[in-house]
């Protein structure tokens, strides 16, 4: 078939002979095929695709941890610590946690502050904006696997637009709890058998 050069790119987007990635490429299937063979590929690789999708979901939904180290130093310097970026789910929103050991806003000098920052993510084009939902953050009890401190950060109509709108670059606009936990509650409490900070 003769195709004018100016229409070539448009043709390639629908041409049945065009070599394309598997629709499950983002899930880990690296096979390529003619567009007309996609249905056959999906029929013969269903179990493989399902396994890869489940592995990806498990990976994306794993709890994210950020370890508070050299707490006294960060408290004295009044600086901020950030987690690595993580996704709310497979194909979801990309976030990161920000912790301030000496507190921010009305928690300054008395509390640890914790907020959630939206980040540019690879699935942003397919998501609804602004971001609406909740993020649960736990401060783990170091003495036993219970009595962890849990706080929920809500993104709703009351959240400032700059904290919930789509991001084109990484910034420091976060939404969270200025008074996440008082400094006085971090040490050992024998009555509740809790200790959130070892040293």
FENURQUI-V178894 format. One record per residue. RES is the residue in one small letter. PSI is psi as a letter, one per 40 degrees, with the letter a starting at -180 (999 if undefined). Layout:
BEGIN
res->[RES & RES]
psi->[PSI & PSI]
END
This chain:
BEGIN
res->[x & x & x & x & x & x & x & x & x & x & x & x & x & x & x & x & x & x & x & x & x & x & x & x & x & x & x & x & x & x & x & x & x & x & x & x & x & x & x & x & x & x & x & x & x & x & x & x & x & x & x & x & x & x & x & x & x & x & x & x & x & x & x & x & x & x & x & x & x & x & x & x & x & x & x & x & x & x & x & x & x & x & x & x & x & x & x & x & x & x & x & x & x & x & x & x & x & x & x & x & x & x & x & x & x & x & x & x & x & x & x & x & x & x & x & x & x & x & x & x & x & x & x & x & x & x & x & x & x & x & x & x & x & x & x & x & x & x & x & x & x & x & x & x & x & x & x & x & x & x & x & x & x & x & x & x & x & x & x & x & x & x & x & x & x & x & x & x & x & x & x & x & x & x & x & x & x & x & x & x & x & x & x & x & x & x & x & x & x & x & x & x & x & x & x & x & x & x & x]
psi->[h & h & h & i & d & e & e & d & d & d & d & d & e & e & h & e & e & h & h & i & i & i & e & f & d & e & e & e & h & e & i & i & i & i & d & e & e & d & d & d & d & d & d & e & f & d & d & d & d & d & d & d & d & d & d & d & d & d & d & d & e & i & i & h & i & h & h & h & i & f & d & d & d & d & d & d & e & f & a & i & i & i & i & i & i & i & i & d & i & h & e & a & i & h & i & i & i & h & h & h & d & e & i & i & b & e & e & h & e & d & i & h & i & h & i & h & h & i & i & h & i & e & e & d & d & e & i & h & i & i & h & h & a & i & h & h & h & h & h & h & h & e & d & i & f & i & f & i & h & h & i & h & h & h & h & a & d & e & h & i & d & e & e & e & i & i & h & e & i & h & a & e & h & i & h & a & h & d & g & d & h & i & d & e & e & d & a & h & h & d & d & e & f & i & h & e & h & d & 999]
END
